[in-house]
């Protein structure tokens, strides 16, 4: 019996991460499609440094970049989601129940959609609607680089021997740095994508950057 118990303790079920491969490959194909078709075979340097008035197909590029960011971020953080809320778990259309990755993708997608809609309404309400297209054009460059970093983190997280519990602290530090950098990126970018008046800038950062992140944290981890 002790030998049998010892054998049971040593048995480990190998983790199946095929779904990670499929999602990340899908993200890479989306970027290949964007760079070759949407951006007309632009290289990486031209894409990142292009000016607003010289660019074309900004909206499709922004949508593709947002999708890749949502997927790569969901893949990375889904393993740290403690539970799926009971009312979500009990909702089983056609007999299927959401797992953590599905729940995370839905929540982060809603987060991006709601924040984007509120951002659009914000610019329209202050009479600065013309800046909206420049805003999401500039945001595309930032999120493109962020999504590439997220893909690298996903590969490291799932396919390298790291302590995932300890890595969570480093991920938090990384996202805090990204958030702070993003705020300064938006504030001081040469395209002047935020409103000119300081109180509108303050309002945007508080209501459309900080508050949505707090809600996202609550939905995923609390």
N, C-alpha and C positions, 0 to 999 in steps of 0.2 A: 504493500500500500504506500509506504513512503516513497518508493521508487516511482510508482505510478503518479503520485502527487507531484513529485519533482518534474516528471516528464510533462505533466499538464502545465506546470508553471513556465516551462521553457518553450512551449508551443506558441508561436506568434503567427497570426493571420497576416499575410502580406497585404499591404495597402494598395488598393487599385486606384491609380491616378490617371487612368486613360482619359477621363473627362477633362482633366486639366490640359492634356496634350491637344485634344480636339478644340477646346476653346481658344487656346493660345495660337494654334495654327490658323484658326478662323480669323483671329485678330491680325495676324501677319498677312493673310490673304487680303483682308480689307485694306490694309495699308499699301500693299502692292497694287491693288486696284486703284486706290486713290492717287498714288504717285504716278502711275502709268496712264490712267484714263482720265480721271477727274482733273489732275494737275498737269496733264499733257506731257508726261515723261520728264517732269522736273526732278532735278537731283535734290538731295537733302539740304544742301547749303542754299540753293535758290528758293526752296520752299520756306525755309525758316527766315530768310532775310528779305523776302519779297515785300514790296510796299503795297498798301491797300489799293491804290489806284492802278497798279500794274497787275493785280491779281484777278483771277476769274474763277467762277464756280466756288465761291467762298462758302455758300450754304451747304452744298454736299460734303465739302471737306470738313466743315464744322460738325455735321451730323455723324460722319464716319468716325471722326476723332472722339466724339462724345460716346459713341457706342463702344469703341475699343477701351476707352477709359473706364466705363461702367463695368465691362466684362472683366478686365484685368484687376480692377479694384475689388470686385466681388469675389473673384477666385482667391485673392490674397487674404481677405478678411473673413471669409465665410467660415473658415476653420476655427475662428475664435468666437463665433456667435454661440452663446451658451445654450439657448433654447429657442424654439419657435413658439410664439404665443399660442395659447390653447385655442383661442377662437380662430386662428389661422390654420392650426393643425387639424381642427375638426372640419374645416371646409375642404371637402374632397370631391371635386367635380370629376365625373366619370370614373370614380374609384381611385383616383390618384391623389397622393398627398405630397405637399411640398417638402423637399428636403432643405437643408441649410443653404446650399448654393442657390437654389431656386428662390427661396425667401430673400436672400441677400440681394440677388439681382433685381427682384421686384422693388425692394425698398430703396436701393440706390438709384434705380431708374426713376422712381417717383420723386426722389430727392432732386435729381437733375432736372426733371420735367417741371416740377413746381418752382424751383429756383429760377429756371429759365423764363417761365411764364411771368413770374413776379418781376424779374429783371426787365423784361420787355415792357410791362405795365409801368414800372418805375420810370424808365426813360421817357415813355410817352406822357406820363402824368406831369413831369417837370418841364415839358416842352423841349426836350432834347432828343426826340425820336430819331433824328438823323444819325446820331452817334451809335445807335444800336448795332447797325451792320459793321461799323468799325470795331465795336466792342467784341462781337463774337468772332470777327476775323482775327483780332489780336489774341483772344482767348484760345483760339484753335492752336496757335503756335505753342502756347504754354502747356496746354493739355496734351499735345502731341509728345513733347519731351517727357511730361509726367507719365504718360501711358507706356512709353518705352522703358522708363525706369521701373514701372510696376510690372511689366512683363519679365524683366530681368529678375526682380525680386520674387516673382512667382516661380520661375525656374529654380532659383536658389532655394526657395522655401520647400519645394516639393521633391527636388531631385538631388539635393546635397545634404550631407549629414550634419544638420544644425539642431540646436536645442530650440524647439519652436516656442516653448514657454518663455525662455529668456529672450527670444527674438521679438516677442510682442512689445517689450519695452523699447527696443530699438525702432520698431515700426512706429510706435507712438511719437518718438523723438523725430523720426523722419517726417511724419505727417505734420507735426507742429512746425518744423522748419519750412516745409512746403507751403503751409498756410501763411506764415509770416512773409515768406518770400513773395507769395502770390499777391498779398496786399500791397507790398511796396512795388511790385511789378506793375500792378494796375494804377497805382498812384503816380508813378514817375515815368510811365512809358511815353515815348515820344509822340505816340498817336493821340495822347490826351483823351483816353477812352472814358474817363469818369467825368461827371459834371464839374464845371469850373468852380462853383461855390462850395466852400469848405463844409458847410452843414449838410449839403446833399451827399458829399463824399462820406461824411461820418454816418449819415443815415444809411447809405448803401452798404457800408462795411458792417454795421451793426445788424441790420435787418436781413440782408441778403448773403452775408458771409458767415457771421458768427452764429446767429439764431438758427439757421437751417442745420448747421453742423451739430449743434446741441441736440436738436430734435433727431437727427440721424443717429447720433450716439445712443440716445434713449431707446430708439426703436430696435437697434441691433444688439446692444450690450446690457440693457437694464430691463 
